[in-house]
């Protein structure tokens, strides 16, 4: 059970980061910005959108819930929100391209949909995953996350994976290393 808790903590950190990015974009956006401002807002939306769309939750936890046959209705509703956000993002880019005064409303709608999805995941999906995903699946998810982090570390360093103190202090590896240490005692 500790593995699921630690994995959910890592996922929660990722959720919080995505939420902060979206809220910062909404706070920075000024409706009277010139077209150069809309270009930077589109770029910021792209980065925020990617942080919401390419999360570990989407890659590992949602497939585990689908395989377990858990909450198909909730998963479908989250998919609808994701698709609506994709459509809203296209509307943002279209409005920016023609300097449409509705750009700000389209941007707010896209961010709102993404924030709504994050909120529903935190309120409904996380508690469900905690109780419905089998322990073996949590270990598999943690291993996949560690493997992904190791590949990313290797890509950043341009060579072999680094196993120095900084690598051991990552948010994911620290709890799992502690868990492994506890299991060996």
C-alpha positions in Angstrom: 0.0 0.0 0.0 2.9 2.3 0.5 3.8 2.1 -3.2 0.4 3.4 -4.1 0.6 6.2 -1.6 4.0 7.3 -2.8 3.0 7.1 -6.5 -0.1 9.1 -5.8 2.0 11.7 -4.1 4.2 12.0 -7.2 1.0 12.2 -9.3 -0.4 14.9 -7.0 2.8 17.0 -7.4 2.4 16.7 -11.2 -1.2 17.8 -10.9 -0.3 20.8 -8.8 2.3 21.8 -11.3 -0.2 21.6 -14.1 -2.7 23.6 -12.1 -0.2 26.3 -11.3 0.8 26.7 -14.9 -2.8 27.1 -16.0 -3.7 29.5 -13.3 -0.6 31.6 -14.0 -1.5 31.8 -17.6 -5.0 33.0 -16.7 -3.6 35.6 -14.4 -1.0 36.9 -16.9 -3.4 37.1 -19.8 -4.6 40.7 -20.5 -7.6 40.9 -22.9 -6.1 44.1 -24.4 -2.8 42.4 -25.4 -1.6 43.0 -29.0 -1.2 40.2 -31.5 2.4 39.6 -30.1 0.8 39.0 -26.7 -1.6 36.4 -28.2 1.3 34.6 -29.7 3.1 34.3 -26.4 -0.2 33.4 -24.7 -0.7 30.6 -27.3 2.9 29.3 -26.6 2.2 29.4 -22.9 -1.1 27.6 -23.4 0.7 25.0 -25.5 3.1 24.3 -22.6 0.3 24.3 -20.0 -1.8 22.0 -22.2 1.1 19.6 -22.7 1.7 19.5 -18.9 -1.9 18.5 -18.5 -2.0 16.0 -21.3 1.3 14.1 -21.1 1.1 13.3 -17.4 2.0 10.0 -15.7 -1.6 9.8 -14.7 -2.7 9.5 -18.3 0.1 7.1 -19.2 -0.1 4.7 -16.2 -3.1 5.1 -13.9 -5.9 5.6 -16.4 -4.9 2.5 -18.4 -4.7 0.5 -15.1 -8.3 1.6 -14.2 -9.5 0.8 -17.7 -8.0 -2.7 -17.5 -9.6 -3.2 -14.1 -13.0 -2.1 -15.5 -13.3 0.6 -12.9 -15.5 3.6 -13.3 -16.0 3.6 -17.0 -18.5 6.5 -16.7 -16.0 8.7 -14.9 -13.3 7.8 -17.4 -15.6 8.6 -20.3 -16.4 12.0 -18.7 -12.8 12.8 -18.3 -12.2 11.9 -21.9 -15.0 14.3 -22.9 -13.3 17.1 -21.0 -10.0 16.3 -22.6 -11.5 16.3 -26.1 -13.4 19.6 -25.3 -10.1 21.1 -24.2 -8.4 20.0 -27.4 -11.2 21.7 -29.4 -11.0 24.8 -27.2 -7.2 24.9 -27.8 -7.8 24.9 -31.6 -10.3 27.7 -31.1 -7.6 29.7 -29.2 -5.2 29.3 -32.1 -7.8 30.1 -34.7 -8.8 33.3 -32.8 -5.2 34.3 -32.5 -4.5 33.8 -36.2 -7.2 36.2 -37.2 -6.9 38.5 -34.2 -10.4 37.7 -33.1 -11.6 39.7 -30.0 -12.9 36.4 -28.7 -9.4 35.1 -28.1 -9.5 35.8 -24.4 -12.8 34.0 -23.9 -11.4 31.0 -25.9 -8.3 31.0 -23.8 -10.3 31.1 -20.6 -12.6 28.3 -21.8 -9.7 26.0 -22.6 -8.0 26.7 -19.3 -11.3 26.2 -17.5 -11.8 22.8 -19.1 -8.3 21.7 -18.2 -8.7 22.9 -14.6 -12.1 21.2 -14.4 -10.5 17.9 -15.5 -7.7 18.3 -12.9 -10.2 19.0 -10.2 -12.3 15.9 -11.1 -9.2 13.8 -11.2 -8.2 15.0 -7.7 -11.7 14.7 -6.2 -13.0 11.6 -7.8 -10.3 9.7 -9.6 -7.5 9.6 -7.1 -9.6 8.2 -4.2 -11.0 5.6 -6.6 -7.6 4.6 -7.9 -6.3 4.3 -4.4 -8.9 1.6 -3.6 -9.5 0.0 -6.9 -6.0 -0.4 -8.5 -4.4 -3.7 -7.3 -1.2 -3.6 -5.4 0.7 -5.4 -8.2 -0.4 -2.7 -10.6 1.0 0.0 -8.3 4.3 -1.7 -8.3 4.3 -1.9 -12.1 3.3 1.8 -12.3 6.1 2.8 -10.0 8.6 0.7 -12.0 7.4 2.3 -15.2 7.7 5.8 -13.7 11.2 5.0 -12.5 12.3 3.6 -15.9 10.9 6.7 -17.6 12.7 9.0 -15.1 15.9 7.1 -15.7 15.6 7.4 -19.5 14.9 11.1 -19.2 17.9 11.5 -16.9 20.1 9.6 -19.4 18.9 11.8 -22.2 19.6 15.0 -20.2 23.1 13.8 -19.3 23.8 12.6 -22.9 25.0 9.2 -21.9 24.7 6.6 -19.2 22.3 7.1 -16.4 23.6 9.0 -13.4 23.2 7.4 -10.0 24.7 10.2 -7.9 23.1 11.8 -4.9 21.1 14.2 -6.9 19.4 11.3 -8.8 18.6 9.6 -5.6 16.9 12.7 -4.3 14.2 13.0 -7.0 10.7 13.1 -5.6 9.9 9.6 -7.0 13.1 7.8 -6.1 13.3 9.0 -2.5 10.0 7.4 -1.4 10.6 4.2 -3.4 14.1 3.9 -2.1 12.8 4.2 1.4 10.1 1.6 0.7 12.8 -0.8 -0.7 14.9 -0.2 2.3 12.0 -1.0 4.7 11.2 -4.2 2.8 14.8 -5.4 3.1 14.7 -5.1 6.9 
